[in-house]
């Protein structure tokens, strides 16, 4: 008996962005490893890559996630 059932049909209104096919899909059509989501709208899913870029940039510039540099530019 499986502990988890594979969900093949999405809930109405769930949107995903498929990283492999580079397209928006309603419901999980592709495996979870190949998609971002769920999003509440098609528009949010369409902007998934831009959202990821913005979040990565915020993380890269967040001083809480980086060690301070010493006088020679080395990380302490």
Backbone bond lengths (Angstrom), bond angles and torsions (degrees), N, CA, C in turn:
res aa  C-N    CA-C-N  psi(-1)  N-CA   C-N-CA  omega(-1)  CA-C   N-CA-C  phi
1 X - - - 1.451 - - 1.528 109.16 -
2 X 1.297 116.20 127.14 1.469 121.01 -178.55 1.520 110.57 -75.45
3 X 1.324 115.16 141.58 1.459 120.28 177.09 1.519 111.67 -74.97
4 X 1.309 115.75 -34.74 1.460 120.52 -178.17 1.512 108.83 -125.43
5 X 1.311 116.19 134.64 1.451 120.34 175.79 1.516 108.74 -88.20
6 X 1.309 116.25 138.21 1.457 120.50 176.37 1.519 108.35 -75.02
7 X 1.299 115.00 120.46 1.455 120.20 -179.85 1.515 108.76 -85.76
8 X 1.305 116.52 116.24 1.456 119.95 -177.85 1.525 112.27 -102.03
9 X 1.318 117.10 -17.70 1.452 120.75 -178.87 1.520 108.52 -118.77
10 X 1.306 116.31 129.74 1.454 120.30 179.98 1.507 112.08 -81.11
11 X 1.293 114.47 166.12 1.459 120.51 174.44 1.523 107.84 -76.60
12 X 1.313 117.71 146.69 1.468 119.00 176.96 1.529 109.76 -57.76
13 X 1.308 115.27 133.89 1.457 120.39 178.63 1.514 114.74 89.27
14 X 1.324 119.24 0.14 1.472 121.43 174.82 1.520 108.29 -88.93
15 X 1.313 115.54 127.78 1.460 121.21 -178.36 1.512 109.37 -120.59
16 X 1.324 116.54 143.73 1.448 123.56 -178.92 1.524 109.15 -132.46
17 X 1.345 115.06 158.64 1.460 120.26 171.87 1.512 107.28 -115.63
18 X 1.332 117.33 119.47 1.459 122.72 -179.60 1.527 109.18 -84.24
19 X 1.326 115.95 119.81 1.461 121.47 -179.36 1.522 112.03 -73.05
20 X 1.320 116.91 -29.80 1.463 120.45 -179.04 1.529 111.77 -74.70
21 X 1.329 116.69 -46.71 1.461 121.23 -177.08 1.528 113.42 -94.18
22 X 1.361 115.46 -8.01 1.464 121.62 179.36 1.528 111.40 54.48
23 X 1.358 113.67 51.68 1.456 118.74 179.89 1.520 110.34 -146.46
24 X 1.323 114.58 158.89 1.456 122.47 176.64 1.517 107.89 -86.10
25 X 1.332 115.99 138.47 1.459 120.04 177.99 1.518 109.76 -136.08
26 X 1.323 115.40 143.69 1.464 119.82 175.80 1.516 106.95 -93.01
27 X 1.322 115.04 122.57 1.460 119.64 -174.78 1.512 109.51 81.11
28 X 1.323 117.40 158.43 1.465 119.97 -178.47 1.526 111.68 -78.06
29 X 1.318 116.56 97.99 1.461 120.62 177.35 1.527 110.81 -86.57
30 X 1.306 117.37 -38.42 1.462 122.49 -177.71 1.533 109.93 -103.27
31 X 1.345 117.36 162.64 1.467 120.24 179.33 1.528 112.11 -59.52
32 X 1.323 115.89 151.49 1.460 121.97 -176.87 1.526 112.33 -57.19
33 X 1.328 117.42 -33.31 1.468 120.16 -179.01 1.526 112.18 -64.88
34 X 1.332 117.39 -16.00 1.463 121.42 -176.91 1.515 114.03 -109.53
35 X 1.337 117.68 16.32 1.458 116.83 -175.79 1.523 112.58 -144.41
36 X 1.333 114.58 156.37 1.458 123.66 170.30 1.522 106.70 -105.52
37 X 1.319 116.94 145.45 1.451 119.69 175.41 1.509 110.96 135.22
38 X 1.286 117.13 -179.67 1.457 127.72 13.29 1.520 112.66 -85.00
39 X 1.312 114.39 153.48 1.458 123.23 174.59 1.523 108.13 -114.97
40 X 1.319 116.83 157.76 1.464 120.58 -177.12 1.528 113.11 -82.98
41 X 1.338 116.63 -14.53 1.463 118.68 179.86 1.526 110.60 -142.81
42 X 1.321 113.79 160.00 1.468 120.11 176.71 1.531 109.97 -61.59
43 X 1.321 116.16 -39.18 1.468 121.27 -179.12 1.522 111.75 -62.01
44 X 1.341 117.38 -43.57 1.467 120.37 177.96 1.524 110.46 -62.17
45 X 1.313 117.07 -42.19 1.467 120.50 178.85 1.527 110.67 -65.16
46 X 1.324 116.88 -38.68 1.469 121.28 179.16 1.526 110.80 -61.80
47 X 1.334 117.01 -31.40 1.462 121.67 -178.40 1.530 112.81 -95.22
48 X 1.310 118.55 14.98 1.465 122.17 -174.57 1.529 112.71 -57.96
49 X 1.303 118.62 -43.03 1.466 120.83 -177.72 1.532 110.97 -68.38
50 X 1.314 117.34 -38.53 1.469 120.65 177.62 1.532 110.24 -66.80
51 X 1.322 116.25 -40.80 1.465 120.46 176.95 1.523 110.18 -60.96
52 X 1.327 117.31 -42.47 1.465 121.25 178.96 1.525 110.95 -64.26
53 X 1.333 117.33 -41.70 1.472 121.06 177.95 1.529 110.88 -61.12
54 X 1.326 116.14 -44.85 1.467 120.11 -179.88 1.528 111.14 -63.13
55 X 1.323 116.94 -42.94 1.465 120.19 179.84 1.521 111.37 -66.85
56 X 1.332 117.30 -38.36 1.463 120.20 177.24 1.521 110.77 -63.54
57 X 1.312 116.86 -41.71 1.470 121.29 179.19 1.531 110.35 -63.86
58 X 1.328 116.70 -42.85 1.460 119.84 177.17 1.529 110.43 -60.59
59 X 1.312 116.82 -43.46 1.459 120.86 -179.54 1.526 110.71 -64.64
60 X 1.334 117.22 -43.67 1.460 120.99 -178.72 1.527 112.05 -63.00
61 X 1.322 117.51 -27.57 1.461 121.46 -177.96 1.526 113.19 -101.99
62 X 1.309 118.04 5.81 1.460 122.11 -179.51 1.525 109.56 -84.79
63 X 1.332 118.40 114.85 1.468 120.75 -176.79 1.533 113.37 -64.19
64 X 1.319 117.72 -19.43 1.465 119.57 179.36 1.524 111.88 -68.24
65 X 1.335 117.66 -18.80 1.467 121.24 -177.04 1.518 113.32 -104.24
66 X 1.320 117.33 7.17 1.458 119.97 -177.62 1.521 110.29 -130.08
67 X 1.314 115.84 139.29 1.454 120.78 175.54 1.525 109.02 -73.55
68 X 1.312 117.42 146.83 1.471 119.41 177.95 1.532 110.99 -67.97
69 X 1.322 115.55 151.29 1.459 120.71 177.90 1.523 109.86 -91.63
70 X 1.356 115.77 148.71 1.469 119.06 174.93 1.521 108.59 -84.80
71 X 1.313 118.13 -174.12 1.460 122.59 -176.77 1.521 113.28 -63.20
72 X 1.334 118.13 -22.17 1.470 121.20 -178.40 1.531 111.67 -97.81
73 X 1.333 118.09 7.04 1.463 120.98 177.67 1.512 113.97 86.86
74 X 1.338 117.51 8.02 1.466 120.94 178.42 1.520 110.00 -90.57
75 X 1.305 115.00 147.77 1.465 119.87 176.80 1.518 109.79 -76.36
76 X 1.314 116.55 136.24 1.463 120.87 179.65 1.508 110.83 -84.18
